[in-house]
Amino acid sequence: ELKGVEGAISKMGKAVGIASAAYFGAKGIISGFSSIITLAGEQELAEKKLSSALGRTSQELLNQASALQQVTTFGDEATIQQQAFLASLGFTEDKIMEIIPVAMDLASATGMSLESAVRNTAKTFSGMAGELGELVPQLRELTAEEMKAGDAVKIMADLFGGQASAQTETMSGAIEQMKNAVGDAAESIGFLLT
């Protein structure tokens, strides 16, 4: 009788093990699908904000965001969000395409966030150096008219050019680029799932 009970317990243990593996496996798959769909949603939201701010979809700006992701550590959705911010301020596509890489280099060189770099760079077009006047002494020499004409962006491009792409040559930069690539793959799968 004990052998029979022992056999039943053994079979029950195996069944519980299989059920547990199936449950936790399914839970992992569901969690994975959920995070993939979330990534796709974030990408879609960023693109929607950009098209709303511009009044249309700009393939050029989306292409710029994608291209910059390949050579920097900044994800394309973060770039698109900042493009949308600039578009909401009334900047033209050409100005946005000029500002974004400079802001990325500024962020990489100074350690500030991309959002802060974009906002501070945008302020220069209103004739104010603001926080950047403390970081970049050369900006204090510009007149308000020169800043409004975009000379501050040219100075920052000369000073910080290449900083964002140089970061990809580090181990942490390479890891960040890998995360961005995995995120893009997940976004594509998420779009298919939704």
Secondary structure per residue as TSV (DSSP state, phi and psi in degrees):
chain	resnum	aa	ss	phi	psi
A	1	E	-	360.0	-40.1
A	2	L	H	-63.7	-37.5
A	3	K	H	-64.1	-36.7
A	4	G	H	-66.1	-43.4
A	5	V	H	-64.5	-43.0
A	6	E	H	-61.4	-41.0
A	7	G	H	-65.3	-41.2
A	8	A	H	-65.0	-41.4
A	9	I	H	-64.8	-40.4
A	10	S	H	-62.5	-44.8
A	11	K	H	-63.8	-41.6
A	12	M	H	-64.0	-39.6
A	13	G	H	-60.8	-42.9
A	14	K	H	-64.6	-42.0
A	15	A	H	-63.7	-42.5
A	16	V	H	-63.9	-40.8
A	17	G	H	-61.8	-44.9
A	18	I	H	-64.4	-44.4
A	19	A	H	-63.7	-40.5
A	20	S	H	-63.7	-45.7
A	21	A	H	-61.1	-42.2
A	22	A	H	-64.6	-42.9
A	23	Y	H	-63.8	-52.1
A	24	F	H	-69.6	-31.3
A	25	G	H	-65.0	-45.9
A	26	A	H	-64.4	-40.2
A	27	K	H	-63.2	-39.8
A	28	G	H	-64.5	-42.1
A	29	I	H	-64.3	-44.9
A	30	I	H	-62.4	-43.0
A	31	S	H	-62.2	-42.2
A	32	G	H	-62.1	-45.9
A	33	F	H	-59.8	-42.3
A	34	S	H	-61.5	-45.7
A	35	S	H	-68.7	-34.5
A	36	I	H	-65.1	-43.1
A	37	I	H	-66.4	-36.5
A	38	T	H	-62.3	-44.2
A	39	L	H	-60.8	-42.5
A	40	A	H	-63.3	-39.3
A	41	G	H	-64.4	-39.8
A	42	E	H	-64.4	-41.8
A	43	Q	H	-62.8	-46.0
A	44	E	H	-62.8	-41.0
A	45	L	H	-63.5	-43.8
A	46	A	H	-60.9	-44.6
A	47	E	H	-65.7	-36.4
A	48	K	H	-66.8	-40.7
A	49	K	H	-61.8	-40.5
A	50	L	H	-65.3	-47.8
A	51	S	H	-66.2	-33.5
A	52	S	H	-67.5	-43.3
A	53	A	H	-67.1	-35.8
A	54	L	H	-82.9	-24.8
A	55	G	T	88.8	3.9
A	56	R	S	-167.9	170.1
A	57	T	-	-87.1	133.1
A	58	S	-	-112.7	104.9
A	59	Q	H	-66.4	-30.3
A	60	E	H	-62.2	-45.1
A	61	L	H	-69.4	-38.1
A	62	L	H	-64.4	-39.3
A	63	N	H	-65.2	-39.4
A	64	Q	H	-61.7	-45.7
A	65	A	H	-60.0	-42.9
A	66	S	H	-65.7	-43.5
A	67	A	H	-65.8	-40.9
A	68	L	H	-66.8	-32.3
A	69	Q	H	-63.0	-31.7
A	70	Q	H	-70.0	-26.4
A	71	V	H	-117.6	2.0
A	72	T	S	-132.8	-178.4
A	73	T	S	-96.3	3.5
A	74	F	-	-87.4	127.4
A	75	G	-	-68.8	151.0
A	76	D	H	-64.7	-32.4
A	77	E	H	-67.4	-34.9
A	78	A	H	-66.9	-40.4
A	79	T	H	-64.9	-44.7
A	80	I	H	-62.3	-38.5
A	81	Q	H	-60.9	-40.6
A	82	Q	H	-73.8	-33.0
A	83	Q	H	-62.5	-41.1
A	84	A	H	-63.5	-40.6
A	85	F	H	-60.0	-47.9
A	86	L	H	-63.5	-39.6
A	87	A	H	-63.2	-37.3
A	88	S	H	-67.1	-22.7
A	89	L	T	-84.8	-4.3
A	90	G	T	96.2	9.1
A	91	F	-	-69.7	144.4
A	92	T	-	-76.2	164.7
A	93	E	H	-57.1	-43.0
A	94	D	H	-61.9	-43.6
A	95	K	H	-65.2	-41.1
A	96	I	H	-61.3	-44.2
A	97	M	H	-66.6	-24.2
A	98	E	H	-81.4	-40.7
A	99	I	H	-72.8	-44.3
A	100	I	H	-55.6	-51.5
A	101	P	H	-62.5	-36.6
A	102	V	H	-65.9	-42.2
A	103	A	H	-64.4	-36.5
A	104	M	H	-64.2	-43.6
A	105	D	H	-64.4	-41.2
A	106	L	H	-61.5	-46.6
A	107	A	H	-61.3	-42.9
A	108	S	H	-66.7	-39.4
A	109	A	H	-73.9	-33.3
A	110	T	H	-103.3	-15.9
A	111	G	-	86.2	2.6
A	112	M	-	-78.9	163.8
A	113	S	-	-72.3	159.0
A	114	L	H	-60.2	-42.1
A	115	E	H	-58.2	-46.8
A	116	S	H	-65.5	-40.3
A	117	A	H	-63.4	-41.9
A	118	V	H	-65.9	-46.4
A	119	R	H	-62.2	-43.5
A	120	N	H	-68.9	-36.1
A	121	T	H	-67.3	-39.9
A	122	A	H	-62.5	-35.3
A	123	K	H	-60.7	-30.7
A	124	T	H	-63.1	-26.4
A	125	F	T	-73.6	-9.8
A	126	S	T	-96.4	4.5
A	127	G	T	92.5	8.7
A	128	M	-	-114.8	133.7
A	129	A	-	-81.4	-31.8
A	130	G	H	52.6	-136.5
A	131	E	H	-60.7	-31.2
A	132	L	H	-67.8	-25.0
A	133	G	H	-62.7	-30.8
A	134	E	H	-76.6	-38.2
A	135	L	H	-77.5	-36.6
A	136	V	-	-122.9	92.8
A	137	P	G	-57.2	-28.6
A	138	Q	G	-61.8	-25.5
A	139	L	G	-70.6	-27.8
A	140	R	G	-67.0	-19.1
A	141	E	G	-82.0	-12.3
A	142	L	S	-83.2	146.2
A	143	T	-	-81.1	166.5
A	144	A	H	-60.1	-38.9
A	145	E	H	-64.8	-40.5
A	146	E	H	-64.9	-38.8
A	147	M	H	-65.7	-44.0
A	148	K	H	-61.7	-28.4
A	149	A	T	-80.6	-6.0
A	150	G	T	97.3	9.6
A	151	D	H	-65.0	-30.3
A	152	A	H	-63.3	-40.2
A	153	V	H	-65.4	-38.9
A	154	K	H	-64.1	-42.7
A	155	I	H	-62.7	-45.7
A	156	M	H	-65.7	-34.9
A	157	A	H	-63.6	-40.6
A	158	D	H	-67.0	-41.7
A	159	L	H	-73.0	-44.2
A	160	F	H	-109.5	0.0
A	161	G	T	-51.0	130.2
A	162	G	T	92.1	-6.6
A	163	Q	H	-63.8	-41.7
A	164	A	H	-66.3	-40.5
A	165	S	H	-75.0	-29.5
A	166	A	H	-64.4	-30.6
A	167	Q	G	-65.1	-24.6
A	168	T	G	-71.2	-14.2
A	169	E	G	-85.4	1.7
A	170	T	S	-97.6	164.5
A	171	M	H	-63.8	-43.9
A	172	S	H	-66.5	-34.3
A	173	G	H	-66.0	-41.6
A	174	A	H	-64.5	-38.6
A	175	I	H	-64.9	-41.4
A	176	E	H	-64.2	-40.5
A	177	Q	H	-64.3	-38.0
A	178	M	H	-63.9	-42.1
A	179	K	H	-60.4	-41.8
A	180	N	H	-62.3	-41.9
A	181	A	H	-65.9	-42.5
A	182	V	H	-64.3	-40.1
A	183	G	H	-61.2	-40.5
A	184	D	H	-63.5	-42.0
A	185	A	H	-63.3	-41.7
A	186	A	H	-64.1	-39.2
A	187	E	H	-60.9	-43.3
A	188	S	H	-61.8	-43.9
A	189	I	H	-64.9	-40.3
A	190	G	H	-61.5	-40.0
A	191	F	H	-62.8	-40.0
A	192	L	H	-65.6	-40.5
A	193	L	H	-68.8	-34.6
A	194	T	-	-80.2	360.0
